[in-house]
Amino acid sequence: QEALDNLPILVQEEDSAYIALLKRIQSKEETLSFSSLKEFATSPKNFIKYKLKDRKKPTDAVLEGSVCDALLCDYIKPDRFEFENNFSLVENSPTTDNQTLFCDLIISGKTPEEAKKQANPRGDSQDLYLSYKSFIEAQKSGKQCVSQELYDKCLVIVEGLKKSELVNSLLDSVLDVQVKQEWEFKGYKFKGYKDAEGNNLLIDFKKMADANPDKVEREIIQRKIYLQMGMYAESFEGIPECYLIVFDATGNFSVIKIDYSLISYGKREYQYLVTKFEQCAKQNRWAESYNFFDVQQRTVYKPKWIKGFETDPDDVE
């Protein structure tokens, strides 16, 4: 309560949504995830912004990765219907604000004529309705809209993965896909989804800009994928074998095993971050930025490789 009575000054977040978020954090009712903890690892300020930001429509690149994940899950477990349950093929999607408003009005119960009059998109009301009918039905069902072009592109990527002996040798050991994981640590609730798991086996599907193993290795560190795998490894006794099946838009792919030592490091970092998160909540330090994680004052020293000057005394480094 003391923290709530002395809220930090955050100009852009100082509203009812921010106050409500702080209350949920203080009462440990706010559910955390790998994504939110990764933002906190950057700074408390980043965490707040992540939690309060509007959830925008996913880009085609992000959607492409999600569709490929679903198609891979259907390859492993056809009876799960991951693509069918979460996505819908649409002929056309609105591209302008007027067209989007037209569709939103119909979804809310307006007739095509009423929606046309209010949104004023170009074209005949019935022609517009027929053009966006599949999009409107998909929105009503809560599924994500996928164009035929994007779907076909994803099919090509997944078909390439299905021809790999190495990929199949891993997928043959999978017992379940899209496994929901919920747990608590230090009283905080966590939630996540494991793409695929088996006996002492954890597999994650990742779409990256480049599936070249040399670049994937750097991405694992930069994107803290080892942290994600370390968190999901909490549901296993001990540390499981962890693999990434990485693919890119060109159809190239690679299979990467993450060593036990890095998963162990990820688990330790997860525990450290939650400890710091608890400290941040108790001390109400959400306005702090990068220096929150500095143990002492950050100082930059002159590197030895910087050249000197002719006028420098001999004893000056």
C-alpha positions in Angstrom: 0.0 0.0 0.0 2.9 2.3 0.8 4.1 1.9 -2.8 0.7 2.7 -4.2 0.5 5.9 -2.0 3.8 7.1 -3.4 3.5 6.5 -7.1 6.5 7.5 -9.3 5.9 10.2 -11.9 5.6 8.7 -15.3 4.1 11.3 -17.6 3.0 9.0 -20.5 1.8 6.2 -18.2 0.2 8.3 -15.4 -3.4 7.2 -15.9 -6.0 4.8 -14.6 -4.5 1.9 -16.7 -1.1 2.5 -15.1 -2.6 2.7 -11.6 -4.6 -0.5 -12.2 -1.5 -2.3 -13.4 0.5 -1.3 -10.3 -2.2 -2.6 -8.1 -2.2 -5.9 -9.9 1.5 -6.1 -9.6 1.5 -5.3 -5.9 -1.2 -7.9 -5.2 0.6 -10.4 -7.4 -2.5 -10.8 -9.6 -0.7 -9.7 -12.8 0.3 -12.7 -14.9 3.8 -12.6 -16.2 5.4 -14.3 -19.2 8.7 -14.7 -20.9 8.0 -11.7 -23.1 7.2 -9.4 -20.2 10.1 -10.6 -18.1 12.5 -10.1 -21.1 11.2 -6.5 -21.2 11.8 -6.1 -17.5 15.4 -7.4 -18.1 16.0 -4.3 -20.2 14.5 -1.9 -17.6 11.5 -1.4 -15.3 10.3 1.4 -17.6 10.3 -1.0 -20.6 8.2 -3.5 -18.6 5.5 -0.9 -17.9 5.4 0.3 -21.5 5.1 -3.3 -22.7 2.2 -4.0 -20.4 0.4 -0.8 -21.2 0.9 -0.7 -25.0 -2.0 -1.4 -27.4 -1.9 -4.8 -28.9 -1.6 -4.1 -32.7 -2.4 -6.3 -35.6 0.5 -8.6 -36.2 2.7 -7.9 -39.1 2.9 -10.3 -42.0 6.3 -11.5 -40.9 5.0 -12.3 -37.4 1.8 -13.9 -38.8 4.0 -16.0 -41.1 5.8 -17.4 -38.2 2.6 -18.2 -36.3 1.0 -19.9 -39.4 4.2 -22.0 -39.9 4.1 -23.0 -36.2 0.4 -24.1 -36.6 1.1 -26.1 -39.7 4.1 -27.8 -38.0 1.8 -28.7 -35.1 -0.8 -30.1 -37.5 2.0 -32.2 -39.1 2.9 -33.7 -35.7 -0.7 -33.9 -34.3 -3.2 -33.7 -37.1 -6.1 -34.2 -34.7 -5.4 -30.9 -33.0 -6.4 -28.8 -36.0 -4.1 -25.9 -34.8 -4.4 -24.0 -38.1 -8.2 -24.5 -38.5 -8.9 -23.5 -34.9 -6.8 -20.3 -34.9 -6.7 -19.0 -38.5 -9.1 -18.3 -41.3 -8.3 -17.9 -45.0 -9.7 -14.6 -46.3 -10.1 -13.4 -49.9 -9.7 -9.7 -49.1 -8.8 -7.6 -46.1 -9.6 -3.9 -45.6 -6.6 -1.7 -46.4 -8.0 1.8 -45.6 -9.5 3.3 -42.4 -12.9 3.7 -44.2 -12.9 0.0 -45.3 -11.9 -1.1 -41.8 -14.7 1.0 -40.2 -17.2 -0.5 -42.7 -16.2 -4.0 -41.6 -16.3 -3.1 -37.9 -19.7 -1.6 -38.2 -21.1 -4.8 -39.9 -19.5 -6.9 -37.1 -21.2 -4.7 -34.6 -24.6 -5.4 -36.2 -25.1 -2.7 -38.8 -26.4 -3.6 -42.3 -24.1 -3.1 -45.3 -26.2 0.0 -46.3 -25.9 1.5 -42.8 -22.2 0.7 -42.6 -21.6 2.2 -46.1 -23.4 5.4 -45.1 -21.5 5.9 -41.9 -18.0 4.7 -43.0 -18.2 6.1 -46.6 -15.8 3.7 -48.3 -15.6 3.7 -52.1 -17.9 1.2 -53.9 -21.4 -0.3 -53.6 -22.5 -1.5 -50.2 -23.3 -5.0 -51.3 -20.2 -5.3 -53.4 -18.1 -4.2 -50.4 -19.9 -6.7 -48.1 -19.3 -9.6 -50.5 -15.7 -8.6 -51.0 -15.0 -8.6 -47.2 -17.4 -11.3 -46.2 -14.7 -13.9 -45.4 -12.8 -11.2 -43.4 -15.9 -10.3 -41.4 -16.7 -13.9 -40.6 -13.2 -14.5 -39.5 -13.3 -11.5 -37.2 -16.5 -12.6 -35.7 -15.1 -16.0 -34.9 -12.0 -14.5 -33.2 -9.6 -16.1 -35.7 -6.6 -14.4 -37.3 -7.0 -13.6 -40.9 -4.6 -15.2 -43.4 -4.4 -14.4 -47.1 -4.1 -17.3 -49.6 -0.7 -15.9 -50.7 0.7 -15.9 -47.2 -0.7 -19.4 -46.5 0.9 -20.8 -49.7 4.2 -19.3 -48.7 4.0 -21.0 -45.3 3.1 -24.3 -46.9 6.3 -24.2 -48.9 8.4 -23.5 -45.8 6.8 -26.3 -43.8 7.0 -28.8 -46.7 10.7 -28.2 -46.8 11.0 -28.9 -43.0 9.0 -32.1 -43.4 11.6 -33.4 -45.9 14.4 -33.1 -43.4 15.5 -36.3 -41.7 17.0 -34.4 -38.8 13.7 -32.5 -38.3 11.6 -35.6 -38.5 13.9 -37.5 -36.1 13.1 -34.8 -33.5 9.4 -34.5 -34.2 9.0 -38.3 -34.0 9.8 -38.0 -30.3 7.1 -35.3 -29.6 4.2 -36.3 -27.4 2.3 -33.0 -27.4 2.2 -29.6 -29.0 1.2 -26.1 -27.9 1.3 -27.2 -24.3 0.0 -24.5 -22.0 2.2 -24.0 -18.9 1.1 -22.2 -15.8 3.2 -21.9 -12.6 4.1 -19.7 -9.7 7.4 -18.4 -8.4 7.8 -16.1 -5.4 4.0 -15.7 -5.5 4.0 -14.4 -9.1 1.9 -16.1 -11.7 3.5 -17.1 -15.0 2.0 -18.4 -18.2 3.5 -19.7 -21.5 3.1 -22.1 -24.3 5.6 -24.8 -25.3 5.6 -25.5 -29.0 6.4 -29.2 -28.6 7.5 -31.5 -25.8 8.4 -35.1 -25.2 10.1 -37.2 -22.6 12.9 -35.0 -21.3 12.6 -33.1 -24.6 11.6 -29.4 -25.3 11.4 -28.0 -28.9 10.7 -24.5 -29.9 9.8 -23.4 -33.5 11.4 -20.0 -34.4 11.0 -17.9 -37.6 14.0 -15.6 -38.0 15.2 -13.2 -40.6 18.1 -15.7 -41.3 18.2 -19.3 -40.3 22.0 -19.5 -40.8 23.3 -21.3 -37.6 26.0 -18.7 -37.1 23.4 -15.9 -37.0 20.9 -18.1 -35.0 23.5 -18.5 -32.3 23.8 -14.7 -31.8 20.0 -14.4 -31.9 19.7 -17.0 -29.1 21.7 -14.6 -26.9 20.4 -11.3 -28.1 16.7 -12.3 -27.9 17.3 -14.3 -24.7 15.8 -17.4 -26.1 17.9 -19.4 -23.6 15.9 -17.6 -20.9 12.6 -18.7 -22.4 13.8 -22.3 -22.6 15.1 -22.1 -19.1 11.7 -20.9 -17.9 9.8 -23.6 -19.7 12.3 -26.2 -18.5 10.8 -25.6 -15.0 8.1 -28.1 -15.8 10.6 -30.9 -16.2 12.6 -32.9 -13.6 16.0 -31.6 -14.1 17.0 -29.9 -17.4 15.6 -31.4 -20.6 17.2 -31.6 -24.0 16.3 -28.3 -25.7 16.2 -27.8 -29.5 15.3 -24.9 -31.8 13.9 -25.6 -35.2 14.6 -22.3 -37.0 13.3 -21.3 -40.4 13.3 -18.2 -42.5 11.2 -16.7 -45.4 13.6 -18.1 -48.0 12.8 -21.7 -46.9 16.2 -22.3 -45.3 16.2 -23.8 -41.9 18.5 -25.2 -39.2 18.2 -27.3 -36.1 20.1 -26.0 -33.1 20.6 -27.7 -29.7 21.0 -25.4 -26.7 23.5 -26.9 -24.3 22.7 -27.8 -20.7 25.0 -25.0 -19.5 23.1 -22.3 -21.3 19.7 -23.6 -20.1 21.0 -23.7 -16.6 22.2 -20.1 -17.0 18.7 -19.2 -18.3 17.1 -20.7 -15.2 19.4 -18.7 -12.9 18.7 -15.5 -14.8 15.0 -16.2 -14.6 15.3 -16.5 -10.8 17.4 -13.4 -10.6 15.0 -11.4 -12.7 12.0 -12.4 -10.5 14.0 -11.4 -7.4 14.7 -8.0 -8.9 11.1 -7.7 -10.1 10.0 -8.3 -6.5 12.5 -5.7 -5.3 11.2 -3.2 -7.9 7.6 -3.7 -6.8 8.4 -3.3 -3.1 10.4 -0.1 -3.7 8.1 1.2 -6.5 11.0 1.8 -8.8 9.0 1.5 -12.1 10.2 4.9 -13.3 13.8 3.7 -13.5 15.6 2.8 -16.7 18.8 1.0 -17.6 20.7 1.8 -14.4 18.3 -0.2 -12.3 20.4 -3.3 -12.9 23.8 -1.7 -12.4 25.3 -2.8 -9.1 27.5 0.3 -9.0 27.9 3.5 -10.9 28.7 2.8 -14.5 32.0 4.4 -15.6 33.6 4.5 -19.0 37.4 4.2 -19.1 39.8 5.2 -21.8 40.6 2.1 -23.9 44.2 1.3 -24.3 43.8 1.0 -28.1 42.9 4.7 -28.4 45.9 6.5 -29.9 47.8 9.2 -28.0 49.0 12.6 -29.2 52.4 14.0 -30.0 52.0 16.7 -27.4 51.2 14.2 -24.6 53.8 13.8 -21.8 55.5 10.4 -21.6 53.7 9.5 -18.4 50.2 10.1 -19.7 48.4 6.9 -20.7 
